[in-house]
Amino acid sequence: LDEEALRLLAGALGDLGRRDEAMREYEAIAALKPGDLDASLRLADLQKGLGRPRAAIGLYETILEKNPANLDALREAARLYDDMSMPLRAIFCWQRVLTVEASDLEAQSRLAAAYRQIGAEDAALGKFEAVGKAGDADAWLQVAALRLKRNERDRAGGALREAIKLR
């Protein structure tokens, strides 16, 4: 019933690759100390590592109910939503990440991709351009592709020139 001993054992088991056993130890910590943020994050990471993304998302959502501005949980939940092709939920999480940390380039680029996935081209263009201005050539290529799709050849050429400058 010693929380620190359980935490040490769980960490050691995780380092040895014995994820199922490590997960049980983190569950024991969660039972001893409900709402323990570190144990919940590690448990969610183990669930994700074991190929159980829905269980991991459930844990991240539980964390976010109690700590809505937890960047680690927001990012991981958004990444899982992206991986599971759930763009609306991913958009919600990435927007919350940007609310807490407006300069997060990963969040901006993933948000742009999610916008593009649901057909919100104007929003996607805005985000891709912001990421491109921060120095990402791939974002400028995405801008060029969207501009070509809209038959805006001059603006697409400008985006391609920006990508070439950065490369």
Backbone torsions as a table, in degrees:
resi	resn	phi	psi	omega
1	LEU	NA	11.6	178.7
2	ASP	-87.8	114.0	-176.2
3	GLU	-59.0	-43.8	-178.4
4	GLU	-64.8	-39.3	177.7
5	ALA	-65.8	-40.9	177.5
6	LEU	-63.2	-40.8	179.5
7	ARG	-64.1	-42.3	178.4
8	LEU	-64.6	-44.6	178.8
9	LEU	-63.4	-43.7	-179.7
10	ALA	-62.6	-42.5	177.9
11	GLY	-62.9	-43.0	179.1
12	ALA	-64.7	-42.6	178.6
13	LEU	-64.2	-39.6	177.2
14	GLY	-63.6	-41.6	178.5
15	ASP	-64.5	-30.8	179.3
16	LEU	-82.3	-2.8	179.6
17	GLY	84.3	10.1	179.4
18	ARG	-94.4	72.3	-171.2
19	ARG	-65.5	-40.5	-179.3
20	ASP	-60.1	-43.6	179.4
21	GLU	-68.5	-39.7	177.7
22	ALA	-62.3	-39.4	179.5
23	MET	-62.3	-41.6	178.4
24	ARG	-62.8	-36.6	179.1
25	GLU	-68.4	-40.6	177.1
26	TYR	-67.0	-33.9	174.9
27	GLU	-64.1	-37.2	177.4
28	ALA	-65.4	-38.9	177.0
29	ILE	-63.7	-42.3	179.3
30	ALA	-63.6	-34.3	177.7
31	ALA	-70.6	-38.1	178.8
32	LEU	-70.5	-40.0	-174.6
33	LYS	-132.5	80.6	-179.1
34	PRO	-58.4	138.3	179.3
35	GLY	85.6	8.5	178.0
36	ASP	-67.2	112.9	-173.5
37	LEU	-63.9	-46.2	-177.5
38	ASP	-62.6	-45.8	-179.5
39	ALA	-64.3	-39.4	179.3
40	SER	-65.8	-42.0	178.3
41	LEU	-63.9	-43.0	179.7
42	ARG	-67.8	-38.3	178.1
43	LEU	-63.9	-43.0	178.0
44	ALA	-64.0	-40.2	178.2
45	ASP	-63.5	-40.4	177.5
46	LEU	-65.4	-41.6	177.9
47	GLN	-59.4	-44.0	179.0
48	LYS	-63.2	-42.6	179.5
49	GLY	-65.2	-27.6	178.8
50	LEU	-86.9	5.4	178.0
51	GLY	79.8	29.5	178.5
52	ARG	-118.0	70.1	-174.0
53	PRO	-65.1	-33.4	-179.6
54	ARG	-67.4	-38.9	177.3
55	ALA	-66.1	-40.1	178.9
56	ALA	-63.9	-43.1	179.5
57	ILE	-62.4	-40.3	177.4
58	GLY	-58.8	-40.9	178.5
59	LEU	-68.2	-42.5	178.4
60	TYR	-62.9	-39.8	178.7
61	GLU	-65.2	-37.2	176.3
62	THR	-63.4	-42.1	177.7
63	ILE	-61.5	-43.3	-176.6
64	LEU	-70.0	-24.7	175.2
65	GLU	-63.8	-38.0	-177.8
66	LYS	-90.3	-29.9	-178.4
67	ASN	-131.9	76.9	-172.6
68	PRO	-64.0	-15.7	-179.5
69	ALA	-105.9	17.6	179.6
70	ASN	-74.1	107.5	-175.0
71	LEU	-63.8	-37.6	-179.7
72	ASP	-61.8	-47.2	-179.8
73	ALA	-67.2	-40.1	178.7
74	LEU	-62.0	-46.8	-179.1
75	ARG	-63.6	-46.7	-177.7
76	GLU	-66.0	-40.2	177.4
77	ALA	-63.3	-43.6	179.7
78	ALA	-63.5	-41.9	178.1
79	ARG	-61.9	-42.4	178.3
80	LEU	-64.8	-41.6	177.0
81	TYR	-61.6	-39.8	175.5
82	ASP	-60.5	-47.2	-178.7
83	ASP	-62.8	-32.1	-177.2
84	MET	-93.1	11.1	179.6
85	SER	54.7	51.7	174.9
86	MET	-119.8	73.3	-170.5
87	PRO	-64.5	-33.3	-178.7
88	LEU	-66.5	-41.7	177.0
89	ARG	-68.1	-38.3	177.8
90	ALA	-62.6	-42.8	178.8
91	ILE	-59.1	-45.6	179.4
92	PHE	-57.5	-46.6	-178.9
93	CYS	-68.1	-43.7	-179.5
94	TRP	-64.8	-36.1	176.7
95	GLN	-63.7	-38.7	178.4
96	ARG	-67.4	-37.3	176.1
97	VAL	-60.3	-44.7	-178.9
98	LEU	-68.8	-25.1	175.4
99	THR	-66.9	-37.8	-179.6
100	VAL	-81.4	-41.8	-177.1
101	GLU	-134.8	90.1	-171.0
102	ALA	-63.9	-23.5	-175.8
103	SER	-93.9	12.1	-177.8
104	ASP	-71.8	107.4	-176.1
105	LEU	-69.5	-36.4	177.4
106	GLU	-60.7	-45.6	-179.5
107	ALA	-62.6	-41.1	-179.9
108	GLN	-65.1	-44.0	-177.8
109	SER	-71.2	-38.7	178.1
110	ARG	-70.1	-34.3	176.2
111	LEU	-65.1	-41.1	177.6
112	ALA	-61.5	-43.1	178.8
113	ALA	-64.1	-38.3	178.3
114	ALA	-68.0	-39.8	176.1
115	TYR	-60.2	-44.8	179.4
116	ARG	-61.7	-38.1	-178.9
117	GLN	-62.6	-34.9	-179.7
118	ILE	-93.3	0.7	176.2
119	GLY	91.2	12.3	178.1
120	ALA	-89.8	75.0	-172.4
121	GLU	-64.6	-38.3	-179.6
122	ASP	-62.5	-44.7	178.3
123	ALA	-65.4	-40.3	178.9
124	ALA	-63.3	-44.5	179.1
125	LEU	-59.0	-44.4	179.8
126	GLY	-59.9	-44.5	-179.4
127	LYS	-70.2	-43.5	179.1
128	PHE	-62.1	-39.0	178.2
129	GLU	-65.1	-39.0	178.0
130	ALA	-63.1	-42.0	179.0
131	VAL	-68.6	-39.4	177.8
132	GLY	-61.4	-41.4	179.4
133	LYS	-65.4	-22.7	177.7
134	ALA	-82.7	-2.5	174.6
135	GLY	111.3	20.7	-179.1
136	ASP	-105.1	109.9	-178.9
137	ALA	-65.7	-36.3	180.0
138	ASP	-62.6	-34.5	177.3
139	ALA	-64.6	-39.4	177.1
140	TRP	-65.5	-34.0	176.1
141	LEU	-64.6	-37.9	177.1
142	GLN	-65.8	-39.7	177.0
143	VAL	-61.2	-45.4	-179.6
144	ALA	-61.1	-42.8	179.5
145	ALA	-62.4	-43.7	178.8
146	LEU	-66.5	-38.3	178.6
147	ARG	-66.1	-40.0	177.2
148	LEU	-64.5	-39.0	178.4
149	LYS	-61.0	-33.0	179.3
150	ARG	-88.5	2.8	179.9
151	ASN	65.2	37.6	176.9
152	GLU	-107.5	73.6	-171.7
153	ARG	-63.6	-41.2	-179.1
154	ASP	-63.3	-45.1	-179.8
155	ARG	-69.6	-33.7	176.2
156	ALA	-64.7	-40.3	177.0
157	GLY	-61.7	-40.3	177.4
158	GLY	-62.5	-40.4	178.0
159	ALA	-65.9	-39.7	177.4
160	LEU	-65.0	-37.8	177.1
161	ARG	-62.5	-40.1	177.5
162	GLU	-63.1	-41.6	178.6
163	ALA	-63.0	-40.9	179.7
164	ILE	-65.3	-42.0	178.3
165	LYS	-57.7	-42.1	-176.4
166	LEU	-73.9	-28.3	-179.9
167	ARG	-83.6	NA	NA
